[in-house]
Amino acid sequence: KFGKYVLKLRKRIKSTEYKNRNISQQELSDRTEYLSKKTIGEIERGETNPSFETLLVLAKVLEIHPKELFDFEIENDN
C-alpha cells in the first residue's frame, strides 16, 4: 500500500524534462542525488522497506511533509 501511495505522489509532480508528463523514476532519482531509479521502483512495488533517511529524502523531493507519506488509506483484505 505504501509503495502505491509513493507512486501516486510521484505522479503529481510534473516533469521538467518532458512537457505535459509526470516525473519519471529516473528524474526523481536524479533530483534526490541519493536514491537510485532501482530503489525507487522497489519502493513503489513494495519490494523493500525504506529507511528513515530514505523517507526524509522522498518527502523532500516530493515536496511534502514526511508525515504525509503515511496519510494513505489502508484497505481491509477481508
Buried (B, 14 or more C-beta within 10 A) or exposed (E): EBBEBBBEBBEEBEEEEEEEEEBBBEBBBBBBEBBEBEBBBBBBEEEBEBEEEBBBBBBBBBEBEBEEBEEBEEEEEE
